[in-house]
Amino acid sequence: MSERQERRERRERRPVGEVCVLKIGGSVLTEKGTADKGTEKRARKSEIKRIAEEIALALSCHEQRGKGLVLVHGAGSYGHPQAKRYLASRDPRDALVTHESAKELNRMVVGSLVQAGLKAVPIHPLSGVVSKRGAKGRELKYKIKEQIKMALKMRIIPVLHGDIIFDEEQGFRILSGDQVVVYAAKEVAKEFGARAVKVGVGSDVDGVLSGGREGEGEVVRELTPADAERERKRKSIKGSGHLDVTGGMREKVRLLAKLADESKIPSLLFNAARERNVYKFLTDDETLLGTEIIK
């Protein structure tokens, strides 16, 4: 099969993208943080502004008008250091500090979108997601479906984020932004069909890297669920090496591979820290480098 035929086949199986579910990693929006209090809550305000402007420009394009966007962001140094302290202390006060800190970053993201001329609304998982014991162990119960659907219907961008949520056994637990992405993609697919959903996860690396060390190696251009499971067992999936209490690149790949396998929804892991890459993702630019996770 020629390279041109392969590209055509990839295009045909890609989603039509009536609704984009886009996650921007906390490592893009914030400076790297540690568990030490002096290094937390350092926002990259210029990056937050740039990404908001790229989203606004992309959604203003003629080809993109009428398409919806669900935006999810990671917490970065506004969540991971604080969550690490909570995991060590199990003190509810540390859990609530984590939530308030994540809300601060969310306010910046929503504010930048509004300044860029977009309509955006925050949706905080703590207010609408709980963890309960179910038949298969702990299960997440989401009560934010209607908010997301109504926002999309009104052409408003719902902006969600990684957060602390209530857990009926432990009191609180961490909900990653990647888990929110998977949930949102499934709900959009129920409403519009799997091919209507376009999923992207932007971090500060170009995708899944094949190198033996964090942040090094060639970009793996395509992964199937079987590939992802094999690489997970070999522990060869690498990311950027930032503090991440939610599992990092390996957990991202696991969740997105499961999404592709069970719901037939593909996704793209790409570098949102590179200028115009968010714009490229939203406008279906085929020059965007990344790792596509497909069935």
C-alpha positions as CSV (number, residue, x, y, z in Angstrom):
1,M,0.0,0.0,0.0
2,S,1.4,3.4,-1.0
3,E,1.9,6.2,1.6
4,R,-0.9,8.2,-0.1
5,Q,-3.3,5.4,0.3
6,E,-2.4,4.9,3.9
7,R,-3.0,8.6,4.6
8,R,-6.4,8.4,2.8
9,E,-7.4,5.4,4.9
10,R,-6.3,7.1,8.1
11,R,-8.4,10.2,7.1
12,E,-11.5,8.0,6.4
13,R,-11.4,6.3,9.8
14,R,-10.8,9.6,11.7
15,P,-13.7,11.2,13.5
16,V,-15.6,14.0,11.7
17,G,-15.1,16.0,14.9
18,E,-18.5,17.7,15.5
19,V,-17.4,18.0,19.1
20,C,-13.8,18.1,20.2
21,V,-12.8,16.9,23.6
22,L,-9.4,18.6,24.3
23,K,-7.2,18.3,27.3
24,I,-4.3,20.6,28.0
25,G,-1.9,19.2,30.5
26,G,-0.9,21.0,33.7
27,S,2.7,20.8,32.6
28,V,1.9,23.2,29.7
29,L,-0.1,25.6,31.8
30,T,2.1,25.7,34.9
31,E,5.7,25.5,36.0
32,K,6.9,22.2,37.3
33,G,6.1,21.8,41.0
34,T,7.3,19.6,43.8
35,A,5.9,18.6,47.2
36,D,7.7,21.6,48.7
37,K,5.3,24.5,49.3
38,G,7.7,27.0,47.8
39,T,7.5,25.6,44.3
40,E,3.7,25.2,43.9
41,K,1.2,27.4,42.1
42,R,3.3,28.9,39.4
43,A,1.1,29.6,36.3
44,R,2.5,30.1,32.8
45,K,0.1,33.0,32.1
46,S,1.5,33.6,28.7
47,E,0.9,30.0,27.7
48,I,-2.6,30.1,29.1
49,K,-3.3,33.2,27.0
50,R,-1.7,31.7,23.9
51,I,-3.7,28.6,24.1
52,A,-7.0,30.5,24.6
53,E,-6.1,32.6,21.5
54,E,-5.4,29.5,19.4
55,I,-8.7,28.0,20.4
56,A,-10.5,31.2,19.5
57,L,-8.8,31.4,16.2
58,A,-9.5,27.8,15.4
59,L,-13.2,28.0,16.3
60,S,-13.6,31.2,14.2
61,C,-12.5,29.4,11.0
62,H,-15.3,28.8,8.6
63,E,-14.8,25.1,8.5
64,Q,-14.9,24.9,12.3
65,R,-18.0,27.0,12.9
66,G,-20.8,25.1,14.5
67,K,-18.5,22.6,16.1
68,G,-18.5,22.2,19.9
69,L,-15.6,22.0,22.3
70,V,-15.3,20.4,25.7
71,L,-12.0,21.6,27.3
72,V,-10.3,19.8,30.2
73,H,-7.1,20.9,31.8
74,G,-4.7,19.3,34.2
75,A,-3.8,20.9,37.6
76,G,0.0,20.9,37.3
77,S,1.6,22.7,40.2
78,Y,-1.9,23.9,41.2
79,G,-2.8,20.3,42.1
80,H,-0.2,17.7,42.1
81,P,2.0,19.0,45.0
82,Q,-1.1,19.7,47.1
83,A,-2.6,16.2,46.3
84,K,0.6,14.6,47.2
85,R,0.4,16.2,50.6
86,Y,-3.2,15.0,51.0
87,L,-2.2,11.4,50.0
88,A,0.5,11.5,52.8
89,S,-1.7,13.1,55.5
90,R,-5.3,12.0,54.5
91,D,-6.3,15.2,56.2
92,P,-9.6,16.6,54.7
93,R,-8.2,20.1,55.0
94,D,-5.4,19.1,52.6
95,A,-8.0,17.7,50.2
96,L,-10.0,21.0,50.2
97,V,-6.8,23.0,49.7
98,T,-6.1,20.9,46.6
99,H,-9.6,21.7,45.3
100,E,-9.3,25.4,45.9
101,S,-5.9,25.5,44.3
102,A,-7.2,23.6,41.2
103,K,-10.1,26.1,41.0
104,E,-7.6,29.0,40.9
105,L,-6.0,27.6,37.7
106,N,-9.4,26.9,36.3
107,R,-10.4,30.5,36.8
108,M,-7.3,31.7,34.9
109,V,-8.1,29.3,32.0
110,V,-11.8,30.3,31.8
111,G,-10.8,34.0,32.1
112,S,-8.4,33.8,29.2
113,L,-11.0,32.1,27.0
114,V,-13.5,34.9,27.8
115,Q,-10.8,37.5,27.1
116,A,-10.2,35.8,23.7
117,G,-13.9,36.4,22.9
118,L,-15.2,32.9,23.7
119,K,-18.1,31.8,26.0
120,A,-16.8,29.5,28.6
121,V,-18.1,28.1,31.9
122,P,-16.3,26.2,34.7
123,I,-17.5,22.8,35.8
124,H,-15.8,21.5,38.9
125,P,-15.8,17.7,39.3
126,L,-15.9,17.9,43.2
127,S,-19.5,19.3,42.8
128,G,-20.7,16.5,40.4
129,V,-18.6,13.4,40.7
130,V,-18.4,10.9,43.5
131,S,-16.6,7.6,44.1
132,K,-18.7,4.7,45.4
133,R,-18.4,1.0,45.9
134,G,-19.9,-1.0,43.0
135,A,-20.1,-4.5,41.7
136,K,-16.6,-4.1,40.2
137,G,-15.0,-2.3,43.1
138,R,-14.9,1.5,43.4
139,E,-16.9,3.2,40.6
140,L,-17.2,6.8,39.6
141,K,-20.7,8.3,39.5
142,Y,-20.8,11.4,37.3
143,K,-23.6,14.0,37.7
144,I,-22.3,16.5,35.2
145,K,-23.7,15.1,32.0
146,E,-26.5,17.6,31.7
147,Q,-24.3,20.6,32.4
148,I,-21.9,19.5,29.6
149,K,-24.7,18.8,27.1
150,M,-26.5,22.1,27.8
151,A,-23.3,24.1,27.5
152,L,-22.6,22.5,24.1
153,K,-26.2,23.2,23.0
154,M,-25.7,26.9,23.9
155,R,-22.3,27.1,22.2
156,I,-20.6,27.5,25.5
157,I,-17.3,25.8,26.2
158,P,-17.5,23.7,29.4
159,V,-14.1,23.8,31.1
160,L,-13.4,20.9,33.5
161,H,-10.2,19.9,35.3
162,G,-8.5,17.3,37.4
163,D,-9.8,17.6,41.0
164,I,-10.4,16.0,44.4
165,I,-13.7,14.3,44.7
166,F,-15.7,12.6,47.5
167,D,-15.2,8.9,48.1
168,E,-17.6,7.1,50.3
169,E,-14.8,4.9,51.8
170,Q,-11.8,7.1,51.9
171,G,-13.4,10.5,52.3
172,F,-11.7,11.9,49.2
173,R,-9.9,10.6,46.1
174,I,-8.1,12.1,43.2
175,L,-9.8,12.4,39.8
176,S,-7.4,13.0,36.9
177,G,-8.1,15.2,34.0
178,D,-7.5,12.2,31.8
179,Q,-10.4,10.4,33.5
180,V,-12.6,13.4,32.8
181,V,-11.6,13.3,29.1
182,V,-12.6,9.7,28.8
183,Y,-16.0,10.3,30.5
184,A,-16.7,13.4,28.4
185,A,-15.8,11.6,25.1
186,K,-18.2,8.7,25.9
187,E,-21.0,11.1,26.8
188,V,-20.6,13.1,23.6
189,A,-20.4,9.8,21.6
190,K,-23.8,8.7,23.1
191,E,-25.3,12.0,21.9
192,F,-23.7,12.4,18.5
193,G,-22.1,9.0,17.6
194,A,-18.5,7.8,18.0
195,R,-17.3,9.4,14.7
196,A,-18.6,12.8,15.9
197,V,-16.0,12.9,18.7
198,K,-12.5,14.2,18.2
199,V,-10.2,13.6,21.3
200,G,-6.9,15.3,21.9
201,V,-4.6,15.2,24.9
202,G,-1.9,17.9,24.8
203,S,1.2,17.7,27.1
204,D,4.7,19.1,26.9
205,V,6.1,16.2,24.8
206,D,5.4,15.3,21.2
207,G,3.5,12.1,22.1
208,V,4.5,8.7,23.3
209,L,8.2,8.4,23.2
210,S,10.1,5.2,22.4
211,G,13.3,6.1,24.4
212,G,14.5,4.3,27.5
213,R,14.6,7.6,29.5
214,E,12.0,10.1,30.3
215,G,11.7,12.9,27.7
216,E,13.9,11.0,25.2
217,G,13.3,8.9,22.1
218,E,11.4,8.9,18.8
219,V,7.6,9.6,18.7
220,V,5.5,6.5,18.3
221,R,3.1,7.6,15.6
222,E,0.4,5.0,16.2
223,L,-0.7,2.7,19.0
224,T,-3.5,0.1,19.2
225,P,-4.8,-1.2,22.5
226,A,-2.7,-4.3,22.0
227,D,0.4,-2.2,21.4
228,A,-0.4,-0.1,24.5
229,E,-0.8,-3.2,26.7
230,R,2.5,-4.7,25.4
231,E,4.4,-1.5,26.0
232,R,2.8,-1.0,29.4
233,K,4.1,-4.4,30.5
234,R,7.5,-3.6,29.2
235,K,7.4,-0.3,31.0
236,S,8.6,1.4,27.9
237,I,6.1,4.2,27.7
238,K,7.8,7.5,28.7
239,G,6.6,11.0,29.3
240,S,8.1,14.3,30.6
241,G,9.1,13.2,34.1
242,H,7.1,15.9,36.0
243,L,5.6,15.2,39.4
244,D,2.3,13.5,38.6
245,V,0.1,11.8,41.2
246,T,-2.3,10.5,38.5
247,G,0.1,8.1,36.7
248,G,1.7,10.2,34.0
249,M,1.9,9.1,30.3
250,R,1.5,5.4,31.1
251,E,-1.9,6.1,32.7
252,K,-2.9,8.4,29.8
253,V,-2.2,5.7,27.3
254,R,-4.0,3.0,29.3
255,L,-7.1,5.1,29.6
256,L,-7.1,6.2,25.9
257,A,-6.4,2.7,24.7
258,K,-9.4,1.5,26.7
259,L,-11.5,4.3,25.2
260,A,-10.4,3.1,21.7
261,D,-11.0,-0.5,22.5
262,E,-14.4,-0.3,24.2
263,S,-16.0,2.8,22.6
264,K,-14.2,2.9,19.2
265,I,-13.1,6.5,19.9
266,P,-9.6,7.3,18.7
267,S,-7.4,10.0,20.2
268,L,-4.2,12.0,19.6
269,L,-1.5,12.7,22.1
270,F,0.5,15.8,21.0
271,N,2.6,18.6,22.2
272,A,0.4,21.6,23.3
273,A,3.5,23.5,24.4
274,R,4.5,24.1,20.8
275,E,3.0,27.2,19.3
276,R,0.0,26.6,16.9
277,N,-0.3,22.9,17.8
278,V,-3.6,23.4,19.6
279,Y,-4.8,25.4,16.5
280,K,-3.6,22.5,14.3
281,F,-5.4,19.9,16.3
282,L,-8.7,21.8,16.2
283,T,-8.5,22.5,12.5
284,D,-7.5,18.9,11.5
285,D,-4.0,19.9,10.3
286,E,-2.3,16.7,9.2
287,T,1.2,18.1,9.8
288,L,0.6,17.9,13.6
289,L,3.0,15.4,15.1
290,G,1.7,13.1,17.7
291,T,0.7,9.6,18.7
292,E,-2.6,8.4,17.5
293,I,-4.3,5.7,19.6
294,I,-6.7,3.7,17.5
295,K,-8.7,0.5,17.6
